[in-house]
Amino acid sequence: MRRYDTDIEVAVVGAGPAGSSAAETAARLGAKVVLIERKREMGTPVQCGGFLPEVSELEALLPRAVIPEAAAEIPEKYVLARTRVQRIFSPSGDAKEFSVRGRVVDRRSFDRHLAWRAARAGAEVLVDTRADLSGGSLHLSGGRSGTVEAQAIIGADGPSSATARGANLARRQEAGVCIEYEMAAVNIDPGAAEMYFGTKAAPGGYAWIIPLGEDVANVGVGTRPAYLHGRRIHDILDSFIADHRIAKDKLRGGKVTAVMRGVVPAGGMPPAIQRGNVLLAGDAAGMVMATSGGGIPLAMVGGALAGEVAARAVSGDGSLTDYTLRIAEAMGRELKNSVRIREVVDRTLRSDRLMDGLFAMLPADQMKATMRGQIPKALERAQDIIKKRSTTPSGSGEGSD
Ligand SMILES: Cc1cc2nc3c(=O)[nH]c(=O)nc-3n(C[C@H](O)[C@H](O)[C@H](O)COP(=O)(O)OP(=O)(O)OC[C@H]3O[C@@H](n4cnc5c(N)ncnc54)[C@H](O)[C@@H]3O)c2cc1C
C-alpha cells in the first residue's frame, strides 16, 4: 500500500457527478486539488437510471442556477437514448404525458468522463482509496494510506456520506430504496420515460421504465421502508414486470442483464451543508428532487458551486461560509418545494383511490410543474380535497393495481 501524506488546498471525497464537477471547477480556478474515490473503477457498479434532462429543461428546472458545461454538453458517445416525453400512469392505468426532452447517459462511462475532465483541469486523482474524515483530516485506506490535510474538504461521497458524519453534518432522514433491472429484448416506447404509480406497483414511490435503446431499458422501483409492510422490494419489481396491466405487455419476454440497487435521499437538504472547512455536495447534501429522485443535475450544479467557493476561499477571495447562500440561491426554492409536494403526494400514496383522484385533478402541464418542484395552484387545491377525503372513512383503504 503506497502512502499519500500531503497538504493540499482542496480535497474532494467521492468521484460521482458532484465530486468530479467540484474537482474540475476548483482546479480550473487554479486550486491544488485531489479527488479521492473508493471504487477501483469509477461509475461501476452503476446505481442509477441515467436519465438527465436536456439543457433547456435543466434551465427551466433550476432557473437561478448556472448549469455546468459538463451537464449541458454531453458527448454523443455517452448518450444511450433520447426521450421526447415523460408519461405518467395512474394506479387505474390512465396515462398523461408532457414533453421532456431528455438524455439517458451510460453512467459507467459518464462518471469516468467527468473524472477525466477533472484530471485534465489539473486535479490529482486517487482511485481504490477510501477517505474518512476525523479530527479535521482525511484518513486514507485501501489502495493508498496516509493523511490529507486540506484547507477545504468537499464531501461528495453519496447518500451515506462518511464526510457528513465526520463533520457532524449528517442527519437521520427517510430515504428511498431502489432496485432496478437493465432489461434487453423489451417492447418499449424508446422515446418515453415512464412512471407508474399504485400501491401494488410501487408502494410509497413509483416504478419506472427508462429507455436505453430501441429494445433495452432500465426498469425499476423506488419505495420507502415504511410502505413495504414486510414485502421485499425485489418481489415488488418482479410483480410489476409480470403482472402490471400495462407494463407487462412491454416487458414480457425481456431478459435481465444487470441488477442495480441504491438509496436516494428523500427529505431535502440537512439544516447545515457547511461546517468549518467542510462543504457537502450532491446526494451527501440531500440535493435530490424529492418528487422524482433525480439527482444527477443537482449534484453537478452543487458540486460545481462547492468547487468554486472552495477555490475562491483558498485564494483569499471570499469565504467557505458563502456556500450555503450560493446553494440556497441556485436550488433552495426548488428543493424545498419538491419536499413539500412529496409530503402532499405522500398522503395519497397509501390509497389508489386518492391517487387516482389527484391524477384526474392535475392537467399534464401542471403535472410537469409539480415534477419540477414548482407548486401549481391545482396541487394546493388538491391538498385541501385530499385532507377532507382522507378524514372520511371511505377515503382510506388501498385500491388494487
Ligand atoms: C436506482 C437509482 C436510479 C436513479 N436514477 C436516476 C436518474 O435516472 N436520474 C437522476 O438524475 N438521478 C437518478 N438517481 C440518483 C442519482 O444516481 C444520484 O442523485 C447521483 O448519483 C448523485 O451524485 P453524487 O455525486 O452526489 O453521488 P454518487 O453518484 O453516489 O457518487 C458518490 C461517490 O463517492 C464514492 N464514495 C463514497 N464514500 C466514499 C469514501 N468514504 N471515500 C471515497 N469515495 C467514496 C462512491 O464510491 C461514489 O463513487 C438514481 C438513484 C438510484 C439509486
The ligand as a Gaussian input file, in Angstrom:
#p B3LYP/6-31G(d) Opt

LIG

0 1
 C      -31.620000       3.027000      -8.681000
 C      -31.374000       4.512000      -8.852000
 C      -31.749000       5.147000     -10.021000
 C      -31.505000       6.521000     -10.198000
 N      -31.853000       7.095000     -11.376000
 C      -31.602000       8.406000     -11.594000
 C      -31.887000       9.020000     -12.843000
 O      -32.355000       8.359000     -13.786000
 N      -31.622000      10.350000     -12.993000
 C      -31.086000      11.107000     -11.973000
 O      -30.887000      12.332000     -12.152000
 N      -30.796000      10.552000     -10.771000
 C      -31.016000       9.228000     -10.562000
 N      -30.673000       8.652000      -9.371000
 C      -29.993000       9.491000      -8.364000
 C      -28.530000       9.707000      -8.772000
 O      -27.920000       8.455000      -9.024000
 C      -27.771000      10.446000      -7.668000
 O      -28.523000      11.567000      -7.250000
 C      -26.392000      10.918000      -8.163000
 O      -25.577000       9.826000      -8.495000
 C      -25.712000      11.730000      -7.056000
 O      -24.384000      12.025000      -7.426000
 P      -23.281000      12.211000      -6.274000
 O      -22.011000      12.523000      -6.986000
 O      -23.781000      13.103000      -5.225000
 O      -23.167000      10.776000      -5.566000
 P      -22.740000       9.372000      -6.141000
 O      -23.046000       9.248000      -7.584000
 O      -23.333000       8.376000      -5.195000
 O      -21.147000       9.359000      -6.003000
 C      -20.535000       9.278000      -4.747000
 C      -19.168000       8.651000      -4.945000
 O      -18.473000       8.695000      -3.688000
 C      -17.750000       7.483000      -3.532000
 N      -17.522000       7.340000      -2.089000
 C      -18.430000       7.080000      -1.126000
 N      -17.840000       7.074000       0.092000
 C      -16.522000       7.303000      -0.123000
 C      -15.395000       7.421000       0.751000
 N      -15.528000       7.312000       2.072000
 N      -14.187000       7.649000       0.199000
 C      -14.030000       7.772000      -1.160000
 N      -15.074000       7.678000      -2.025000
 C      -16.302000       7.461000      -1.509000
 C      -18.689000       6.443000      -4.131000
 O      -17.980000       5.270000      -4.473000
 C      -19.238000       7.179000      -5.341000
 O      -18.467000       6.971000      -6.482000
 C      -30.906000       7.287000      -9.159000
 C      -30.529000       6.656000      -7.960000
 C      -30.753000       5.283000      -7.806000
 C      -30.326000       4.631000      -6.509000

